[in-house]
Amino acid sequence: MAEVQDRGALKAIEETASWLELAVESGVLPAAKPASLLDEANPVAAILTTTDKKAKRSGG
């Protein structure tokens, strides 16, 4: 069950990062606004990816 929740959280983080990057690239947001959010999102995504991989290896 944790694996499914982690994947959902990872997907949400990836989608949020994509939308923030799109907003910056299109000029809707200045780059400084979402920069700190993206800086925080990347390590969280890495943690969730690692958790998901470990869960798959352990069969859970």
TIRO-2110 file (N, C-alpha, C; in Angstrom, 1 decimal):
// TIRO-2110
0.8, -1.2, 0.0, N, 1, A
0.0, 0.0, 0.0, CA, 1, A
0.9, 1.3, 0.0, C, 1, A
2.0, 1.2, 0.7, N, 2, A
2.9, 2.4, 0.8, CA, 2, A
3.4, 2.7, -0.6, C, 2, A
3.7, 1.7, -1.4, N, 3, A
4.3, 1.9, -2.7, CA, 3, A
3.3, 2.7, -3.6, C, 3, A
2.0, 2.4, -3.5, N, 4, A
1.0, 3.1, -4.3, CA, 4, A
0.9, 4.5, -3.9, C, 4, A
0.9, 4.8, -2.6, N, 5, A
0.9, 6.1, -2.1, CA, 5, A
2.1, 6.9, -2.5, C, 5, A
3.3, 6.3, -2.4, N, 6, A
4.5, 7.0, -2.8, CA, 6, A
4.5, 7.4, -4.2, C, 6, A
4.0, 6.5, -5.1, N, 7, A
3.9, 6.8, -6.5, CA, 7, A
3.0, 7.9, -6.8, C, 7, A
1.8, 8.0, -6.0, N, 8, A
0.9, 9.1, -6.2, CA, 8, A
1.5, 10.4, -5.8, C, 8, A
2.3, 10.4, -4.7, N, 9, A
2.9, 11.6, -4.2, CA, 9, A
4.0, 12.0, -5.2, C, 9, A
4.8, 11.0, -5.7, N, 10, A
5.8, 11.3, -6.7, CA, 10, A
5.2, 12.0, -7.9, C, 10, A
4.1, 11.4, -8.4, N, 11, A
3.4, 11.9, -9.6, CA, 11, A
3.0, 13.4, -9.3, C, 11, A
2.4, 13.6, -8.1, N, 12, A
2.0, 15.0, -7.8, CA, 12, A
3.1, 16.0, -7.8, C, 12, A
4.3, 15.6, -7.2, N, 13, A
5.4, 16.5, -7.2, CA, 13, A
5.9, 16.7, -8.6, C, 13, A
6.0, 15.7, -9.4, N, 14, A
6.5, 15.8, -10.8, CA, 14, A
5.6, 16.7, -11.6, C, 14, A
4.3, 16.6, -11.4, N, 15, A
3.3, 17.4, -12.2, CA, 15, A
3.4, 18.9, -11.7, C, 15, A
3.5, 19.1, -10.4, N, 16, A
3.6, 20.4, -9.9, CA, 16, A
4.9, 21.1, -10.4, C, 16, A
6.0, 20.4, -10.4, N, 17, A
7.3, 20.9, -10.9, CA, 17, A
7.1, 21.3, -12.4, C, 17, A
6.5, 20.4, -13.2, N, 18, A
6.3, 20.7, -14.6, CA, 18, A
5.4, 22.0, -14.8, C, 18, A
4.4, 22.1, -14.0, N, 19, A
3.5, 23.3, -14.2, CA, 19, A
4.3, 24.6, -13.8, C, 19, A
5.1, 24.5, -12.7, N, 20, A
5.8, 25.6, -12.3, CA, 20, A
6.8, 26.0, -13.3, C, 20, A
7.5, 25.0, -13.9, N, 21, A
8.5, 25.3, -15.0, CA, 21, A
7.8, 25.9, -16.2, C, 21, A
6.7, 25.4, -16.5, N, 22, A
5.9, 26.0, -17.7, CA, 22, A
5.5, 27.4, -17.4, C, 22, A
5.1, 27.7, -16.2, N, 23, A
4.7, 29.0, -15.8, CA, 23, A
5.8, 30.0, -15.9, C, 23, A
7.0, 29.6, -15.5, N, 24, A
8.2, 30.4, -15.6, CA, 24, A
8.6, 30.6, -17.1, C, 24, A
8.6, 29.5, -17.9, N, 25, A
9.0, 29.6, -19.3, CA, 25, A
8.1, 30.4, -20.1, C, 25, A
6.8, 30.4, -19.7, N, 26, A
5.8, 31.2, -20.5, CA, 26, A
5.8, 32.7, -20.0, C, 26, A
6.5, 33.0, -19.0, N, 27, A
6.5, 34.4, -18.5, CA, 27, A
5.4, 34.7, -17.5, C, 27, A
4.6, 33.7, -17.1, N, 28, A
3.5, 34.0, -16.2, CA, 28, A
4.0, 34.2, -14.8, C, 28, A
5.1, 33.5, -14.4, N, 29, A
5.7, 33.8, -13.1, CA, 29, A
7.2, 34.2, -13.3, C, 29, A
7.7, 35.1, -12.5, N, 30, A
9.1, 35.3, -12.5, CA, 30, A
9.9, 34.1, -12.0, C, 30, A
11.0, 33.9, -12.5, N, 31, A
11.8, 32.7, -12.1, CA, 31, A
12.1, 32.6, -10.7, C, 31, A
12.2, 33.7, -10.0, N, 32, A
12.5, 33.6, -8.5, CA, 32, A
11.4, 33.1, -7.7, C, 32, A
10.2, 33.3, -8.1, N, 33, A
9.0, 32.8, -7.3, CA, 33, A
9.0, 31.3, -7.1, C, 33, A
9.0, 30.5, -8.1, N, 34, A
8.9, 29.0, -7.8, CA, 34, A
10.3, 28.4, -7.6, C, 34, A
11.4, 29.1, -7.7, N, 35, A
12.7, 28.5, -7.6, CA, 35, A
12.9, 27.8, -6.2, C, 35, A
12.4, 28.4, -5.1, N, 36, A
12.6, 27.7, -3.9, CA, 36, A
11.7, 26.5, -3.8, C, 36, A
10.5, 26.5, -4.4, N, 37, A
9.7, 25.3, -4.4, CA, 37, A
10.3, 24.2, -5.2, C, 37, A
10.8, 24.5, -6.3, N, 38, A
11.5, 23.5, -7.2, CA, 38, A
12.7, 23.0, -6.5, C, 38, A
13.4, 23.8, -5.7, N, 39, A
14.6, 23.4, -5.0, CA, 39, A
14.2, 22.3, -3.9, C, 39, A
13.0, 22.5, -3.4, N, 40, A
12.6, 21.6, -2.3, CA, 40, A
11.9, 20.3, -3.0, C, 40, A
11.3, 20.5, -4.1, N, 41, A
10.6, 19.4, -4.8, CA, 41, A
11.6, 18.3, -5.3, C, 41, A
12.7, 18.7, -5.8, N, 42, A
13.7, 17.7, -6.3, CA, 42, A
14.2, 16.7, -5.3, C, 42, A
14.6, 17.1, -4.1, N, 43, A
15.0, 16.1, -3.1, CA, 43, A
13.9, 15.3, -2.7, C, 43, A
12.7, 15.8, -2.5, N, 44, A
11.5, 15.0, -2.1, CA, 44, A
11.2, 14.0, -3.2, C, 44, A
11.3, 14.4, -4.4, N, 45, A
11.1, 13.4, -5.5, CA, 45, A
12.1, 12.3, -5.5, C, 45, A
13.4, 12.7, -5.2, N, 46, A
14.4, 11.7, -5.1, CA, 46, A
14.2, 10.7, -4.0, C, 46, A
13.7, 11.2, -2.9, N, 47, A
13.4, 10.3, -1.7, CA, 47, A
12.3, 9.4, -2.0, C, 47, A
11.2, 9.9, -2.7, N, 48, A
10.1, 9.0, -3.0, CA, 48, A
10.5, 8.0, -4.1, C, 48, A
11.3, 8.4, -5.0, N, 49, A
11.8, 7.4, -6.0, CA, 49, A
12.6, 6.3, -5.4, C, 49, A
13.5, 6.6, -4.5, N, 50, A
14.3, 5.6, -3.7, CA, 50, A
13.4, 4.7, -2.9, C, 50, A
12.4, 5.3, -2.2, N, 51, A
11.4, 4.5, -1.4, CA, 51, A
10.7, 3.5, -2.3, C, 51, A
10.2, 4.0, -3.4, N, 52, A
9.5, 3.2, -4.4, CA, 52, A
10.3, 2.0, -4.9, C, 52, A
11.6, 2.3, -5.2, N, 53, A
12.5, 1.2, -5.7, CA, 53, A
12.7, 0.2, -4.6, C, 53, A
13.0, 0.7, -3.4, N, 54, A
13.2, -0.3, -2.3, CA, 54, A
12.0, -1.1, -2.0, C, 54, A
10.8, -0.5, -2.1, N, 55, A
9.6, -1.3, -1.9, CA, 55, A
9.4, -2.3, -2.9, C, 55, A
9.7, -2.0, -4.2, N, 56, A
9.6, -3.0, -5.3, CA, 56, A
10.6, -4.2, -5.1, C, 56, A
11.8, -3.8, -4.6, N, 57, A
12.8, -4.9, -4.4, CA, 57, A
12.4, -5.8, -3.3, C, 57, A
11.7, -5.3, -2.2, N, 58, A
11.4, -6.1, -1.1, CA, 58, A
10.0, -6.8, -1.3, C, 58, A
9.4, -6.5, -2.4, N, 59, A
8.1, -7.1, -2.7, CA, 59, A
6.9, -6.4, -2.1, C, 59, A
7.1, -5.2, -1.6, N, 60, A
6.0, -4.5, -0.9, CA, 60, A
5.7, -3.3, -1.6, C, 60, A
END
